[in-house]
Amino acid sequence: MTSPAPVAEAKPAVSTVAVLPLESNAGGKEAAPGITLLIASRLATSPLLRVLSQRDIQTMLDAERQPRLSGESRCEQDDCFRELSSVTGARYILTGRLDRFGGQYLLTASLVDTREGRSLARPSAEASDDDELLRTADAVSDALLSVLLSSPEDTVKARPLLGGAVASSPGGGLTLGLRFNNSFIDKLSSLNPGLDLEVGYWFHPEWQGFLQVGFTLVRTSGDSGDGKVNVLPSILGARHYHRLETSLRPYWGFGLGVQLSFGDYGIFQNTGPLPSVVGFVGLEYLLVGRVGFQLELGTNIAQAVLGLADDGEGDGLNLDVNAGIAYHF
């Protein structure tokens, strides 16, 4: 009886990754080429990856395409990535930055899947000296390898609500912020200062949840004379960040909460706590290491509908200007 011939196991497909040179500020310019080479070498240790360096890419491009696609100029648009992929056969494109602020390095990377047309990972890490920078580059490379070698079914688009490495925050998953604000409210005095304490958590590479508690001192000037009311807003919300691979990161978001008050005044006297429905847009700039500066414009939609004060004191139309400092743990 003839035994069946053994069935050859299918070999895993090899994926091609094009590694473009890391961009940098003046402080990181000297170290950037070496870190680029280190990351490429680390990725190349996997037999399932074919890694193209800048020199490999240049040999595949004609003279017209080289300055635009080989990393000598910024290549981060979808059309640029698709063209580079079609010429080199690379499904994945890796870009990034190495910035140095004093003695502190900040390394960020961005991995794009040109076939799916989406970003797969944006790992980011910091180092306090040259020796630690090498370990940081290895850690970022390992984070990229874990994404590249996982099957599409295993790809996790969102991190778990508790624990896990953080790809978007320069520190860890938690942030602590102190925010100063002023509310411009129609028919009320323009100076209505406030202070908020905020705790945030990155639950997704592009999303941060936050909880704010604070106070706002509202000054009024109605027919009954000058007055003021202490408003205590509490907000639970989320921010969606863009361009996480850069130091200047725009965001937008929303939040829900309540407004409490001390003393009997206006609409609070009649209704008690008021709901808050806030919407906002802003910018965060990473000053150095784990410290970020935020500038934000927002409005309380519920306040605009319900009004902050009755008897004609204010109809609630408002613009909130916020400035704050956030520390990433």
N, C-alpha and C positions, 0 to 999 in steps of 0.2 A: 504494500500500500504506500503510495507516494505521499509524503508529508507536504503540507502547503508551504510554499515559499515564504520566507519572512518578509513582512511588510516594512519597507524602509520608513523610518520616522522623518517627517517633514522638518527641515531645519528652520529655525526662527528667521524671519526676514531681517535683513540689516537695514537700519535707518540711517540716513545721511543728515548730518548737522553741520551747518555753516556757522563758524564762530567769527564774528566781526570784531575788530579791535575795540577795546574799551575806550570810551571817551573819558575825559578827565578835566579838572580845573588845573591851574598852574601848579599847585602843590602836589598833585597826583600824577603829573605828566611823566615823571621819570620812572615810576613804578608800574604804570599802566601796561606797557608792552609785556613785561615779565609776568604779571598776573594774568593777562590774556593767554599767554603761552601755557601757564600752569593749569588754567581751567581747561584749555583744549586738550592738554596731555592727560588730565584726569578723566575727561570724558572718553578719550581714546582707549583707556584701559579696558573698556567693555567690548567684547567681540561682537556685540549686537549693534554697535555704532560705528559709522564711518565719519570721521571728523575732518572737515575742511578748514584749514587755516587761511589767513589772509593771502599767503603766498600761493596756496593751492587755488584759491578763488581767482587770483590775478592771472594765472596761467590759462584759465578757462575763458577769460573775457578779452574782447578786442580793445583796442586803444581808446575807443569812444566810450565804452561802458566802464572801464576800469575806475576812473575817478569817482563815478557816481555810485557804483555798486560794490566796490572792494573795501569800503570802510574809510577811504580817504576823505569822504564827505559824509554827512549824516544820512543814513538810510533807515528810515523808520516808518515810511508810508506803506500802505498795503500794496500799491502798484509796484513799488520798489522791491518789496519782498517777493512778490509773485514773479517779477522778471528775473530776480536773482535765483529763485528756485527753478525756473524753467531752464536757465542756462547751466546751472551746476547740478541739478537733480536733487538738491537738498530739500527735504520736506520741512526741516526745522531750521529756524534762523535764531541765533543767539546774539543779543546786543547787551550793552551795559555801560556803567560808569564807575570810575574810581576817583573819588574826591578826597582831598586832604585839607583839614582845617586845623592848623597848628600841628599838634602831634597826633591827631585823631584821623583815622581813615574811615570812609563810608563806601562800601562796595555794594552795588546793586546790579542785578541782571534781569533780563527780560527774554523769555523763551516763547517764540511764536510758531504755531503750526500753520504753515501756508496752505496745506490741503483743506483744513477745516476753517481757516480764516479767523483764528482766535488765539488769544494769549493763553498759554498753559501755566506759566509760573513767573513770579516776580520776586525771587528771593533777595533779601537784603540783610547785610550784617555790617558790624563796625569792628574796628581794631584800634588799639591804643598805641601800637608800635609796629616796627617792621616784622619782628618775629611773629607777633600775633596775626599780622596781615596774611602770612602764609597759611596759618591754620584757618583763618576766616575764608580764604579762597577755597581751601579744601572743603569746608563746610557748605559753602554755596554750591560747589561742584557736586557734592553728594546730594544736595537737595534737587539739583537739576537731573542727576542720574536717576533718582527715584521716580521722577515724573516721566522721563524719556523711556525707561525700561518697564513701566507699568502698562498693562493692556488698556485699551480704551474703556473696557468695562470697569477697570479698577480706578480710573482717573477720578479723583475727588475734586469737585469744583468748589466745595465749601469745607472749611475746617470744622472740626467738632466744636460744640458750644463750650466745652471745657477742655483745656489742655491742648497740646499739639504745638508744633513749631509755627512761627509767625513769618510770613513772607513779605508782608506789607509794612509792618512797623519796624523802625530802626532799633527798637528795644525788644520788648516781649509783647504779649497779647494785651496787657493793660496799659491804660494811659490815665494820668491825673492832671487836671487842668484848672487854672484859675482865670476867670473871664470878667472883664470890666465892660459895662455896656451903658448905653443911653437910649431911651425910648423917646422918639419924636411923635407926640400924639396930637391930633387935630384939636384945636380949641383949648388945649392945656399948655402949660408952660413947657418950653422946648427942652429944659434941663430936667430930666428924670433919671438920675443915675442909678445904677444897679451893680450887683456883684454876684457871680455864680461860681459854685464849686462843681466840677464835673468829673465823673469817673466813666471811662470808656473801655470797650473790649472789642478787639477785631475778631468777629465770628466768620469772616469770609475774606479772601485776599483783597477785595475792593470795598467791603462794607464794615463799618464800625458802629456798634450800638453804644448808647451813652445814657447816663442819668445825670440831670442837673438839678441842683437845689440852690436857692439864693434869695435875694430880696431886691425890690425896686422901690425907690422913694418917688412917688408921684406928687407933683406940685400942681395945685389948681388955682384958678383965678376967676371964679364965677361971680354971679350977682351977690352971693352970700358972703363974699370976702375970700381972702386968701386962705388956703388950707393945704393939707397934705395927707397922704395915706400911705402906709407901709404895705406893699404888696409882696407876698411870698410865693413866687412861681416855682412849680416843680414840673420837670419835663422828662419824659422817657421817649427817646427817638433813635434815629439812625442816620448815618452819613454815607454817601457813596462817593469814593475818591476816584480821580482820574490821573493819568500820567504818574503812576506810583514809582516809576524808575527815575524820576527827576526830583530835585530838591524843592521845587515850587509845584504844589499839587492842588489843583482846583477840586472843589467838592460841592455837592448839594445835598439837601436832606429835609427831614420833617420830624415832627415830634408831637406827642399828645401829653396833656397834663391838666393841672388845676392851678388856679390862683386863689390864695387866701389873703386875708387882710387883717391888720390890727386897727381897732377903732371902728366906730360907726360912721360910714361915709358913703354917699352916692349909691350906686347900684349894689354895692356889697351889703348895704344895710337892708335892702329889699330881697336880695337873692341869696346871700351867703357866698360860698365858693363859686367861682366862675370857671368854666372849662377853658382850656388852651389848645389851639390847633395851630402850630407854627410851621412855617416853611422858610427856607433860607438857602443862600448860596455863599460860598466863601473860598478863601485861599489859605493853605498852610505852607509855611516855608520852614524847612529844616535848617535851623541856625547852625548847629554843630552837634554831632553825636546824636543824643536822644531827645534834644530839646527842639520843639517846634513853636513857631509864632503863627497865630491864626487871626485873620481879619474876616469878618462875616457881616452880611446884611440879611435881615429877616423881617417877618411880619407875623402877627398873631391874627389868623383868619377869624377865629371865633370872637376875638375882641372887636374886630371890625364889624361883625354882624350884631353882636349884643350891645356894644358900647361899654366903655370903661366907667362912665359916670352918667347919672341921670340929671334931670332938670337942666338940660342944655349944656352941661359942663364939658362933655366930650362925646363924640360919636364913635370913638374907638379906632378910627383910621390911624395907622401907626407905621413907623419904620424904626426897627431896632438896629443899632450899630454896635457890634461886639468886637473887642480885641482881647486876645488872651495868650497865655503861655501853657503849653502842654508838655508833659514829660512822659516819655515812652519807657515803661519798665520791661 
